[in-house]
Amino acid sequence: MKRQTGAMLLTMFVLAALVIPGAFAQESPRPAGLGEATAKAATPFKMFDNLYYVGLDFVCAYVIQTNDGLIMVDTLFDTFWDTPAKGMQALGLNPANVKYIIITHAHDDHYAGLKKFKATYAPNARVMMSEADWALMESTLQRQGAEAIAGKGVPRDMIIKDGDELKLGTTTVKMYITPGHTDGALSLVYNVTDGGRTYQAFNWAGPTLQSPEIPVMEKFLASTRRIQGLAKDSQVWLHSHPWSVSFFQKYEKLAARKAGEPNPFVNPAEIPVFLQGRVTDTEKRIADAKARPAGAPQRGNRGGAN
């Protein structure tokens, strides 16, 4: 089924649960009918003075504005390769000013638009990804064949190591490898500003499990526990898929915000609650898997790239 592109609009929906989704990928309760085949461009909007949303109702793409150019985070599906650029233009940003493109992990809803976007709008932009996920992207495209390699493949560029920092102008993005969703899934930490106030944003790009295998779940659990420490001073909680963090509910509040009211994306209390929910859920899944008789069927995942 071909995904619809259509005019840029915001698909508003009511989530089944507004606090902590269950995942598996902890069986994340995405709204009924929302998926890759039905994904639509969302209305681009300014989240903070220096952070913009240029993604879909299904998967996120962000732009960080610095005093020396733009940093793009993820490039969406191949079908939506120009959606971020159109979003930037609508917001008064020039996609030609993208200096760096960070691919948070090598699932095609995050990287497949990269080649066309880069060639069309920002040919000099540097591309950044972890070693493990460069390899995952390359192996995925090889399995898909020559047409996929020609349409989506880009040569390796910058390789992110755990703890690396990207500095552009006066902006610093700290990058951590937090495996579990993929072996090289990234978490990003950077400052955002709103009305003269500065907040620390934490973007966990791999907040859901993709496998019922015990070693993978243990990686995910270890990453989640690590993030509990990494995110302890953060006030803004971002993900790679909007439904898991009440993203568009916050957008609605932001759009209706009056002067002097707080930015609804500033919500530090949700961070430890979300993370502890992931820890508790994953610990239970690991315990259940270890107690399962040999040969018993395992709970499957969705099989999708999220």
N, C-alpha and C positions, 0 to 999 in steps of 0.2 A: 504494500500500500504506500503510495507516494505521500510524503509529508507535505502539509500545506504551508505555504509561505505567507501569502496574503499581505494586506496592509499591516503596518505596525500597530498593534493594539495590545492592551493589557488584559489578559484573561484572568478575571477574578474568580476565585472559587473559595469554598469553605472546606477547611481541612477536617478530616475525621477526628483528629486529635491535635490540639494546639500546643501541647507541652512537649512531650518527648515521644517521637515516633518509635516504634519498636524496631528494628532494622533487620535485615539479612538479605538478603542483606538487611538485616534484622527486620525482615518483613515490613519495611517502611510503608506506612499506610498512605501512599500517595493518593490524591483524589481519583475517583473512578473516571476512567477514560483518558487520564493524563499519561502520556508516554511518548516514545520516539516518533511513532506514526502520526500523532495528533499535535505535536509540538508547534507552537506559534511564537512569533516574535512578540515580546512584551514592549510596552511603551518605555523608551529609554528615560532615565531620570537621574537627577543629581541626588546622591545619598548624603554626601558631606561636601564641604568646600572643595575637597580634592579627590573625591571618589565618586564614580559614576557607574550605573548599571546599564549594560548594553546587551543583555542576554535574552533568553526565552522564558516562557512560562514553565518550561521543563528543566532547563539547565542554565547555569549562570555564566556570564562573562562580565568582567569588571575592567575599568580603566582607572589607573591611579595617575593623577595629574601632578607633575613636579614643576619646579622652576627651570627645568632644562629638558622638557619633553615628557612623553607619555609612556607609561608601563601598562601593557595589556595583559590580563590574566585570563587565559583560555580563549579558544577561537571557534567553539561550537561545531556542529555537524558540517559536512561538506555542503548540504542543501542550504544552510544558513551562513555560508562563508562571508557574505557581505553585510549581514545584519549588524555586527558590531560597528562597522564603518559608517553605515547609515545612521546608527544610533549616535555615534560621535558627532557626525555632521549636524544632526538635529539639536544637539546640545552645545553647539558652537565650538567643538573640538575638531582638529584636523588630523585624520588618521595617518597622514604622512609624517606627523610628529611622533609616531610610535617609535621609540628607541629600543625597547626590549619587549619580547613576548615570552611570558612564563607559561608553560604548559604544566598544569598541576599534576596530571597523571595521564597515562596512555590508554584511555578509552576514547573511542572515536567521536563521542559527543563533545569531547574537550579539545581534540587536536585536528579533526578531519578538515576543518575549514582553513587550516594554517597556510597551506601552500598557495591557494588562490588569493587569500587576504594579503599575504606578504608580497606576492608578485604584483598585485594590482595597486596596493596602497602604500606599503612600507617596505620596499625592497632592501633597504639597508638595515632594517631592524634585526637585532640579534635574538636568537631563539634559545631558550633555556629550559632544560629538563634534567631530571636525574638520570644517571647511567642506566639503572634498571629499567626505567620507563622509555628511554631511547631504544633499548633493546626490545622491549615489549612492543612498541609501535612498529619497529622494523620487522619483527617476526610476524606480527598480525598482518601487515601489508603484504609480506611475502606469501602468506597462506592465501590471501585474497587474490593474488595474482598480479600480472604485469599492469593491468588497467588501473588497479588500486594504487600501485606504486607510482605510476605516472601521474595520477590525479591528486594524490594526497601526500606522497612521500617527500620529505625534505632531508638534505644531508645533515648529519650531526653538526651541531654548533657548540654552544656552551653547555658544559655538564655541571649540574649543581651537586655539590657535596653537602652533607649534613652540617648545618651551622654557617653556611656561606651567607654573605651579605651582598645585596645589590644596592649600589649607591648611584643615584642620579640626581644631580643638583643637591639640594639639601634634604632629599628624601632617602631613607634607608629601609629596605625590605629584608628582613631576616628570614632565612629559608631553612626548614628542617625536614628531613626525610622521616616520615611516619608510616611505615609499612603496615599492611593489613588489607586495605582496599586493593592496592597493587603493591608490589615490592618497593616501588620508588615514589609512592604518593607523597605529596608535599603538604606542609603546613606553612603558612606565611604570616608574618607579624610585621605590622607597620602602623604608623600614626595617621590618624585622620583628624581633621579640624572642623569645627562647627561653631560659627559665631564667635570666633576668638578663643574657643576652648579646644584643647587637644585630648584625644582619646586614643587608646591602643586597640587596634583591630586585630583579631585572630581569625584567619581563614583556614579551616580544616577541610581540605579537599577530598578526604577519604573517610567520611564518617559512617560508612556502612560496610558490613562484611560482604564478601562476594563468594565465599566458599564455606561449606560445612566441615572441611578438613581441620582436624585438631591443630596441626602446626600453624595453619593460617589464622585460625581463631586466636591462638596464643600470641602471634605477632600483633594482631589487632588489639588484643588486651594490653599488651606491653606498650603499644603506641598510645592508647587511650590514657593509661596511667601516666605516661610521660607528659602528655598534653595537659593533664591536670596541673602539672607544675609549670609548664611553659605558658599556659594561659591564665595563670593566677592573677596577673595584674592587668588583664584585658577587660575592656568594657563593651566591645562590639564583637558580636559572634557571627561569622559568615561561613557559608558552606558552598559546595559546588552544585547543589540542587535546592531550589527555593522552598519546596513544600515542607522540608524537614525543620525549618526554623521560623515558620509563620511569616515568611518574607513579605508576601504581598499584603498581609494584614498590617504589617509595619509600614509598608508603602502607603496604604490608604490613610493611616494616621499621619504620616509625614505630609501627604498632599493636603490634608485638612488642618495642619498645624498652624496655630496663630503665633504672632510675635511673642517671644519670651517663653514659649512652651518648649519642653525638652525634645530632642531628636529621639523618636521611638526606636531607632536602631541602637541607641545606647541603652543597654540592658544587662549590666554585669551579673545580675542575680541568676539569669538563665544559664550561664556558662557552667558553673559547678553542678547544677541540677542535671543538665543534659549529659555531661560527662559521667556523672555517677550512675545515671540510668544506663549508659552504654557499658560501664564496668559491670554492673550487677547483671545485666542481661547476658553479656558475653561469658562471665563466670558460670552462669547457669547452663549456657549452651555447651561449654567445655565439659562441665561435670556430667551433663546428660550424655554427651558423646562418649565419654570415658566409661560410663556405666552401661552403655548399649552393648548387647551381646554381639559377638563377632558375626559379621554377615548381615546384621539387621540393616534395613534401609535407613539412610540418613535424610534429614530434612534438606531439601534442595533449595537453591537460591533462584532468583528470577532468571538468571542466565543473561541478564542485560548488562550493558556497560554503563554504570552510574557513577 
